[in-house]
Amino acid sequence: MKTYEEIVQSYKKRQKDTVVDTLATGLTYMDEICVDSGLLEEAGIMGELTSTVCSALPFVIIAVTEGTKIILGRKPAKNGTKDAAARMVKTGAAIGVGAAVTAAAGFWAAIPATMGVRALFDKYKSKSLEQVRVKKRISRLRALKAQLEEQKMPERLEEIYPDVIPADIECN
């Protein structure tokens, strides 16, 4: 069973992934910010290129971070692939919400909406799994309690240590 500090450390590592994914999701609007601020022109190959790169950026960041964890041995390949897929689905859903907000209110409103939705996915998952973890711990404690109640405590020390304490010696 993990210690409390190991659980806290693994939770902090998960939170880093949430922050990275949230920021990367916000970067999908970088091309529109550049066009709006006058750094790029709307027409031209550079605008198309930045649009494509910015759209794929969150997915590339997820693939690189999970791939690095697999290569460095921090995660088995099966878990890393599964985690990468889950992160990509959440990020894709957040970008979809951002696209809807962009159509309704513009991309300046879509940035916080997209980033907020992405962060809320992990917050919701963490809260829902918290209840599962608590239930599992309670069941483990109940099993330990039942196991302790089943064991009969000996009344005399010679019952515990028959080789060390002879039966004819009084131990009080």
SULMO-V458356 format. One line per field, one symbol per residue. ss: DSSP state (H for helix, E for strand, - for the rest). psi: psi as a letter, one per 40 degrees, with the letter a starting at -180 (. if undefined). A space follows every 10 residues. Layout:
ss: ???
psi: ???
This chain:
ss: ---HHHHHHH HHHHHHHHHH HHHHHHHHHH HHHHHHH--- ----HHHHHH HHHHHHHHHH HHHHHHHHHH H-----HHHH HHHHHHHHHH HHHHHHHHHH HHHHH-HHHH HHHHHHHHHH HHHHHHHHHH HHHHHHHHHH HHHHHHHHHH ------HHHH ---------- --
psi: hiiddddddd dddddddddd ddddddeded ddddddeedi idiidddddd dddddedddd dddddddddd deeeiidddd dddddddddd dddddddddd ddddeidddd dddddddddd dddddddddd dddddddddd dddddddddd hhhididedd gdddhidehh h.
